[in-house]
Amino acid sequence: MSIGMHSPTPVNRGKWRRSKNVVGTMLIGLLLGQFTAIGQAKTISLPLTIDYPLLRTLTIQAAFTGPDQTARVLDIEDGCTTVTISNPRFAEHNGLVRFETSVTLTAGKSFGNHCLMPVAWKGYVILLQQPEIDPKTWQLSFRTMDSHVLNQNHRPARVLGALWKLMRTWVYPYLNQIRIDLTPPVTDLKFTLLPMLHPDNPGHARKITDSMRTGPVIVDTGHVQVHLLLDTPPAAADDDRRQPPPAPLSKDELNQFISAWETWDALLVNMITSMAGKSLSGEQRQLLLDTLLDTRHRFVDALENDKIGKTFVKDQFLWAWKQIAPIFRAHLSKTTPQHTLGYLAFFTASDALSALDQLGSATGIEISREGLIRLARLLGGTPDSLRYQPETNTHLRRIFDFPPFPGGGDPTRTSPPPEIVPPPPGGIDIPPPAEQIHSWWRSIHDLILPCPAMAGETTVSLTRLRPWIVPKSNLHAYLDRIKKILRQSADAAIGHQSISPDYHQLFKTLIYATAWQESCFRQFHVRKSRLIYLRSYNGSSVGLMQVNERVWRGIYDLNRLRWDIRYNASAGCEITATYFRRYFLKRIGQIKSLNTRAMAGIIYAMYNGGPSQFNKFLTRLKKDRLQLSDRLFREKYAWVIHKQWEYIDRCLVAG
């Protein structure tokens, strides 16, 4: 952005009022979502949206750089004559931008250490402006169509004599010459879109981005929108032939897809954590959590049921952006100046991808890993920030309003435990029986000690894990140890989530039944004389509570979920409590007629498949078409209710 100080621009102080630009609106109606033929090419319009909070930030960055968002535009006579403007604000008024700023004028003569005959005035200037874009320089300027002067009570006022001369000579010219340079965000937009437009035909992609030029500028209720025009080459635009069904992905293609999705998931986390420190409402935090859980559960489901398609990552990105864009615009538009243009470019690129996708095959949109990295850079990220990391992300937990660090023997613990160095991927060697005798006394001692991390140890050892290996006899003693961990973890989750006492028994029964259904109360098993953590048949979930590693990445430490049974139990209880409080109890009015068994089934279905399962389970229940997992959980829930623990030997076997 730049400010040019030229000769004063005359101000129209008549009764001119401008209605909506009907011609401009009709033109946008033709361009948005439709094609206008220009020769053999097709022209499309993409919106570059500058919300008024963002316009305010950009204006402050350029023209109000003094203390407390001020600009001293005149200071003479040793400070006796000054012109100061401050606190710019923007809104829409009858199709124009309403630009309001505070003004302080002082006029006097310096004499020694005194100001002679000083006069002062404070009030506001209102400019009604038409935004315009220079097609050569990408400079956005604002032509004043009318203006008003208000007193400190926001009532019409007149400024007389020398003070009016200061206003006319210094305030109006300064405000009228503000320019916003859109070159950086437009350049970033081209760079970001390039690998996503016809990735199989770079020539077409380059032609499309090189054709970008200015279009109409429209003022709307919440923003100013500069429309960018692009031409799509005929070969790309006219290729609307039906494509045959895609062939199944090869192993290499599947790995590439998973890598692209993991990069997208890391970008979504990066986007969400950019909200750290913002004053988010409870509804906004919930929407961010809903969006993350939904995209992850959809991925797990697609991977498990072979629903993967070429557009999967693109579709998830566009859906997620539609959900959370209002939150980003509301908070990032008010961010620090050094990031403002990057955020504007990110908003524009995301909006552009949505608009281009609506045009179908004409633009050949595909969101690749390279494209995701370029989007991350606009938010100030780096390729390293898009690594698919297994550690807990404290910013993510804080944004979602989770307690700082779950798990461990002390549920009130607020400092992070030491990092656990996990065993090799193949697990831990179990020595022959003769070599085990000397360690039995240590195993008994371990029963009263906390998990490895909480005891200060940083390496998982067989000695510490031995009490959680399913024995060949006395299964009920083993089960009592597991139930104690679950009971303690459930009590901690109830406290953290402030669950009403009316639901304590339902919650605890639900936890026992979930552990029974998910793992048959096992954290580990033994295969070929090696101890390894329990993993689900599809490889997605681990441990006692079968916590899904992809769905809950960043919320929990994946190594601890695998090797720390107490941590896994606490994570599973916290997840259950989250679904219980944030989803189940908020919609309790819909299901008051159901018995506790059906209520528990709803929560378990969400635990397994995400928030969308709330309605899906109710539909299955109404149609009497429960899935196998629903029926199996219902069985375990009944066993827990009736204390039929003897049925544990149907699934709990040594190893």
N, C-alpha and C positions, 0 to 999 in steps of 0.2 A: 504494500500500500504506500502511496506517496501523497504528499500535500503540495499543491502548487499555489503560490501566492501571487496572483496577477491583479489587474485593475479591478476595482469593485464591480460586482454584477448588480444591475438594477433589480430592485425587488418589487414585484407586482403586489400592491396593497389594496387592490380593488376587491370586488365581491366574487371573483372568479372561483368557481367550484367545478371540479372534474368528476364526471361519473365514470363507471367502469369502462374499460377500454373494450368495447364490444368487438371491434375488428380484431384486436389482438387475441381476445378469448376465442373467437371463431377459428383463428389461425391455429392456435394451440390445439383446439379440438380436432382439427384436421391432421395435425402432426403427431399427436400423442396416440400411440397404439395403431396408427394407420400409416400408409405410404403415400407420398406425393411423387409422382413420376417426374424426373428431370432427365430428359434424354432416355437412355436405357438404364440409368441407375435408379436406385430407390433412396429417398431421403427419410431419415427418422430423426426424432427429437428426443434429447435426454435432458432431464432437469438438473441444474445445479442450484440447490436450494440453500438460501442463506436465511436461517431463522432469525428473528429479531434479537434474541439474546446473543447469537453469534455475530450479527451485524454490530451490536453494541460493543462486543469484545474487540472486533476488528477496528472499530472506530477509536476506541480507547487506546489500542495498541499504536495507532498512527497519530492521533491528534490530541489526546488527553493524557500525556505522559508525565505530567507533574504529580506532586503528592496528592493522594486521595482523588485520583481521576480528574485532574484539573489541567488547564492550559492557560498560562499567562501570556496573552497575545499582545499586550502593550504594557510597558513599565518605564515611565519617564518621570522627569522632575523629581529625581531621587525618591521615587516611590509614591509621590503625591498624586500622580495620574496613572491609573492602571485599568486594564480590562482583563477580567478573569472569567473563564467559562468552566463548567464542571458538570459531571454526572449526566452524560448523554443517555437518552431513552428513545426507543423506537416502537412504533405501532402502525397499523394501517388506518387510513381515513379516506373514504370515498375513492378508493382506487389509487391513492397516493401514499407515500411513506410520510408518516408524521414524526418529525425529528424534533425532540424537545431537549433543551439544555438550560441549566441554571446560568445566570449572568450576574456578575458583580462589577459595577462601574464606580470609579472614584475620579474626581477631577479637582485639581488644586495647583497652587504655585509653590515651589520650593523656596524658602527663605531661611537660610541658616539651617537650624535643626527643626524647623517648623514647616507646616503646610498652611499656606494662607488661603482663606476662603474655600475650604474643602467642601465638596458636595458628594453625595454617594447615592447609589440606587441598587437595589437587589430585586431580582425577579426572574422571569423565564422568557425565552424566545422559542416560538413554535414555527418550524418551517414545514410546509407541505411540498414534497418533492417528488419528481418523476425520475426514477432511475434510468440510466442510459449506459450502453456498453459500446466502447470503441472497438470496431471489428479488427483493427490493425494492432492495437496495443493490449487488448483485453483489460482495459481500464474501466472500472465501473464508477460512474459519476452520478451526481444527483442534481437535477435542474430544479431550482426553486420556482414553484408556481404561485405560492401565496405565503404569507407569514403573519404572525400575531405576536404581540408583546403582552405578557401577563405580569401582574404584581405577585407578591409573595403568597397571596391567598388564591392564586390562579384565577384572578379576575382581570378583565381587560384593563390595560394601563397605557398611559402615554408617557414617553420619556422626552423631556424638554431640553432645549438649549444645548450646552456643551456636552451633556451626557448623551443626548440623541446623536450628536455628531460622532462621538466615540463609537456608539452602537453601529451607526451606518458605515463608518469608515473601517472599523476593525472586526466587529463580530460577524457581520454578514459575509464579507469576503472570505474570512477564515473558514467559516462553515461551508460556504458554497464551493470551496476548492478542495474539499476532501475527495480523495481518490482511493479506490480499492483495487489493487493489482491482482487480477485473477490468473495471471500467467503461471505462478507456482502450482496451484491446485489443478489447473487444466493440464499442465505438463505431467504432473503426477498421475492424473487420470489416464492419459494416453499410455503412459508407461505401465500402469497397472492392468489396463484392459488388453494390452497387446498379446500376452500369452494365453488369454482366455477367448479371443475371437478367432475362430477357425484355426485351432492349434495344428491341424493337419495341412494348413495352407497359409504359411506366414505372409505370402504376397498379398492375399486378400485382406488379412488382418492389418497389414501396414497401410493399404489403400484406405481402409475404413478410418483408422485413427488419423491419417494425414488429411482426411477430408473434413475434420472437425472445424467448425466455424461458429460464429455467434448467431443467435436467433433472437426472438422477441424476449423482452424483459417484462415480467408480469408481477404486479403487487397483489398479494393475497392477505388473508386475515392474519396468518401467523408467520409469513415469510415473504421474502423477495425471491423470485425464481428466474434465473437466467437460463434460457433454453439453448442447448448446444446441438447443432445440426450435424449429422453424419450421412455420408453416402455409402450404401452397401453395393458392392459390385454385382452386376447382373447374374453372373454365374452362381454367386452365393444366394442371391435373393430369390431366384427362380427355381432353385432346386428343391421342389416340394414333393418329389416322388416318394411313394410309400417305400419305407425301408423294411427289409425282411426282419423277422425276430432275431435278436442277437444270439449268437452261439454262447454256450456256457463258457465261463472264464477259465482260462488255463491256470496252472499253479502260479506262473510268473505274473499273469494279469491280476490274479486274486491278491498276490502280495503287493503289487503296485496300488491296487484299490485300497487295501488296508492302510498302506503308507500314506496315501492321499487323505483318507478319512482321519487318521491319527493327527495329521497336520491340521486339518480343519478343526478337530476337537481341541487341539492346543490353541488355535486361533480364537475359538469361542471362549475358552478359559481366559485368554489374554484380553479379549474384549470385556468380559465380565469383570475381571480384576482391575481394569482401568477405572472401574467405578469405586475402587477403594478410597475411602475418605470422603465420599459424596454423601449428602444427606438424603439417603434413599428412604422412601416410605415402606411400610410393611408389604403393601401390595406390589411395589416394584421389586423388592427382594424376592417375593414369592414368584413373580413372573420370570425372573432370571433363573431361579431354581427350576421352575417348570420347564423352561426352554432347554436347559442343559440336560435334565433327566429325560425329556422326551426324545431329543436327538440321539442320546446314547442308547436308550432302550430300543429305538427304531433300528439302530445299527446292529445291535445284538440280535434282534429278531430277524433282520435281513440276512445276517451272516449264517444264522442257524437254519433258516428256512429257504435259503437259496433265492432270496429276493433282490439280489444285487444287480443294479443296472448302471449303465454308463453315466447317467445323470444323477446318481444318488447323492453325491457330495454337493453338487450344484443345487439340487432341490432342497437339501437340508439348509444350506447357507441362505437361500432366498427366503425359505419359510422362517428361519430363526431371525433374520434381519427384519422381517415384517413384524415379528412379535416384539422385539426389543428396541427398534429404531426410536420410538418416542422417548424411551428412557435415556438413550444416548444423546439425542438432540437436546433434551431438557437439561442434562448435567454437563456434557462435554462442551456445549456451546458457551458455557460460562467459565471455561477452564483458563489456565495460564496462557498468556499470549504466545509463548514460543511453540505451543502445540496447535494453535488455532487453525492454521492453514492446512496442516496435516489431517486434522479431524475433518475439515471441510472437504478435502480430497477423498477421505475415506467415506464420508456420507455420500458424496457424489458418485463414487465408484460403485458403492453398494446399490444406490438407487438406479444407476445406469444398468447394472446387471439385471435388476428386476425388470426394467423397461425393455431391455434387449431380449430377455427371455420370453416375454409376452409375444414377441414377433416370430417365435418358432425357429425353423431351420434357416431363416434368412440370414441370421447373424452367427450361427454355429457356436453358441456359447458353451464353454466347458471350463469348469473351475479346476485347475490343476494345482499341484503342490507349489509350483513356481508362482502361480497367480496368488495363492494364499500367502506366500512369503511376502509378495509385494504389497498385499493389503495390510499385513502386519506392520510393515515399515511405516505406513501412513499413520499408524497409532503409536509410533515410536518404538516398535518392537524390532527384533533381529531374528535371523534364522535360528539362533540358539534359543531364543525365547519360545520357539515352536517345537522344541524337543518334547517328545512324549514321555514325561518324567513320572516315576512311580511315587515320589515323595508327597507328603501332605503340603498343600498350599494354604498357608495361614490366612492370606487375603481372601481366598475363596470361602473358607469356613466363616470368616468374619462377615463377609457380605451376605451369606446365607443365614446368618444369625445362629450358627452352631457354637457350642462351647469351645474354648480354645484348643484343648487337647483331650480327646476321649480315651477311655480304656485305662488299664492298669489297676492295681489293687486299691488305689486311693482315688475315688471319683472326683474329689475336690481339687486334685492336683492341677496346677495352672502352668507349670513350667514344662517344657518338652523333655521327654525321656531321652537317654542316650541312643544314638543310632544303633540299630541291630545289624551286625554283619551276618548276612544269611549264609547258610551252608551252600555247597555246590548244587547246581540244578538237579542233580540226580538224587539228592538227599543225603542222609547221614548213615554211615556204616554201622550195623549192629554186630558187636563181637559175638563169638560162639558162647554157648551157655557157661562153659568153665571159666571164662574170663569175666562173667557178669557177677559172680558171687560177691566179690568185694565191694560192689557198688549198691547192693540192696539197701544197706543202712542209709546211704546217701539219698536214695530215691524216697524212702520214708520221710527223711528230714525235709525233702523238697516240697512235700505236701503242704507244709505250713508256711512256705516262703512265697513271695510274689513272683511274677514272671521274670525272665532273665533281665529285661530292660529295667524293670522297677527295682531289681536287686543290685543294679549298678554294673552288671555284666554287659558286655557289648558283643559277645559272640554266642550264637545259639549252640547249646551243648546237648548231647544225648542224655546226660545225667538230669538236666532240668526238664527234658521233655518226656522222660520215661513214665511218669505218673499218668500221662495222657495217651499212652499206648493201650489199646483195648486188650485186656488180659484174656487168657484162655479159660479162666474160671473166675468165680466171684464177680460176675458182671454188675451186680447191683451195688457193690461197694464203689466200683468205677463210676456207675451212673450217679450215685450220691455226690461224688466229687464234681461231676459235670453240672448237676442240678444246683449245687451251691454257687458255682461261678455264674450260672444263668440267673439265679435269684439275686445275687449281688449286683449284677449288671442291669437287671430289670429295675431294681430299686433306684439305682443311680439315674437311669434314663427317666424314670417317673419324676424324680426330683428336678432334673435339669429341664424337662419339658413341661413341668407344672401340670401334670395330668390329674384330673379330678379324682378324689378317692372313690367316687362311684364306679370308676372304670379300672381300678387297680387289679382286681381279681381277673377281669377279662384280659387285661394286658399281660399279666404273668402267665395265665393259661396259654395265651397266644404265643408267648415266647417259647414255652416248653414244646408246644405242638410244632412250631416252626423249626426248632432245632431237630426235633424228631423226624419231621418230614424232609428237611434239607440234607441232613448228614447222618441221621441216626446217632446223634450225640458224639460224633467223631471230629477231631481236628486233624488227626494223622492216620496213616495206615502203613503197613510194612509190605514191601514188595522185593523179593529176591534179597532178603537180608539187609534191606536199606529202608530207613524211615523217611517218609516224604509226606508233605501236607496233602490233605484231601482236596481234589479238584473235581469239578463237575464233568459230566460226560462230554460236554461241548467245550470244555477248557476255559470257561468264562468266569466261574465262581470258585471260591476257596474257603476251606476251613469249616468250623463248627456251624456257623450261620450261613455258609455259602454266600458270602458277600461278593457281588459281581465287581470284578476288578475294573472293567471298562466303565461301567455306570458310575462308580464311586471313586474313580481316579481323581486325586487331588484333595478329596474330602478326607480320605484315610491313607495311611502309609501302607503300600502294598506288601512290603516285606514283613511288616508286623502282622498284617492280616494272615499271612501264610504261616508264620512261625511263633506267634504269640497268641495262645488260646484265649487269654483274658481280654486281650485287645480285640480279637475277632468277635467275642461275645458282646463286648461293649459296643462295637460298631454295629453289629446286627440289632442290638436293642435300641440304639439311637436311631437307626434307619426306621425301625418299626414305629418308634415313638414319633418320628417326624411325619410319617404317613398317618399315624393315629391322630395327632393334634392338628396338622396343617391341612389335611384332606378329609379324613373321616369325621372328626368332630365339627368341622365347618359346614358339613353337609348332613349333619345328623337328622335334620328335619325331613330329609328324603327317605330315611330308613328306620324311623322310630318303630314302625310296625314289625320290623324283622326281629327274630330271636338272636341271642348272643352268638350262636353257632354261625348264622349267616353273616353277622357283623364281623366276626373273626375271619370268615372267608373273604370278605371284601378287602380287609387289610392285608391278608396274606397274598391275595391276587395282585395288589399294588406292590407289595414287597418283591414279588416275582417279576412283574411286567411293567411297573411304573404307574404314574397317576392315571393314565388313560384307562386302566383296568377297573377303575371305580364303576364307571357306567357299563363297561363291557361285562363285568361280573353280574351286575344287576340284570342285564339283558339275558345272560345265560340262565340266571336263577329263575327269572320270570318264565322263560321258555322251557325250563326243566332240561337244559342241555349243558350241564356242568362239564367242564373238561376233566380229563383224568387227574391232573394235578389238583383241581378243586376237590374232587372226590377223595383222593388220597389224604389231603390235608384234613378234610372233614373227619375222616377215620381217626387220624392221630389226635385231633382235638377232642373227640369223644373218649378216646383212651385216657387222655390226661384228665378230663373231667371226672371220669369214673375211677381214676387211679389204677388203671389196668397196666401197671408197669411190667407185669410178667410178659407182656407181648414184646418186650424189648429184644428178646432173643430171636425174634423173627428176622431182625436185620443186623443186630449188633453181634458181630463175630470177631474173633481175634484176627489181627492183621488188617 
